[in-house]
Amino acid sequence: MSVIINKATKIVKKTAELSLKRDANSTTCFAIYQPKAPKALKKFSKIK
């Protein structure tokens, strides 16, 4: 039983590592939009 669990763990680990490497080296197809903050929020800023 322990041998099966060890092999399954190695397979899952290898699969996860490969998919993370593939995803980290790929580009995305969408842009992120960040609207400008209203001037009223300026009073809550710690940066002067």
N, C-alpha and C positions, 0 to 999 in steps of 0.2 A: 504494500500500500504506500509506503513511504517513497519508494522508487518512482511510482506513478506521479505522486504529488511533486516530487523534485523535477521530473521531466516536464510536467505541465507548467510549473513555475518558470522554468528556463524558457519555454516556448512563449509564454505570455510576456515575460520580460523582454525577450528579443523582438517580439512583434511590437510592443509599446515603444521601444527605443527606435526601431526603424520608422515607425509612423511619426514619431516626434521629430526625427531628423528630416523626414520628407516635408512635414508641415513647417518646420522652422526655416527651410530653404526655399519656400514657395512664396509667391507674391499674392496679395489679395486683389480683388477686383472691385472694391468699393472704397469710397472716400469717407472720412469721418468729418461731420460738420459740427463745429463748436461755435454757438452764437456768442456775440459779445455780451458781457455782463452789463446790466443797467447801472447808471451812475449812482443810483440810490444805494447800491451795495458797497460802494467805496468806503463808507463809514465803518464797515465790518472788517476791513482789511487790516492786517497787522503790519503790512509793509507801507511805509510813508514815503 
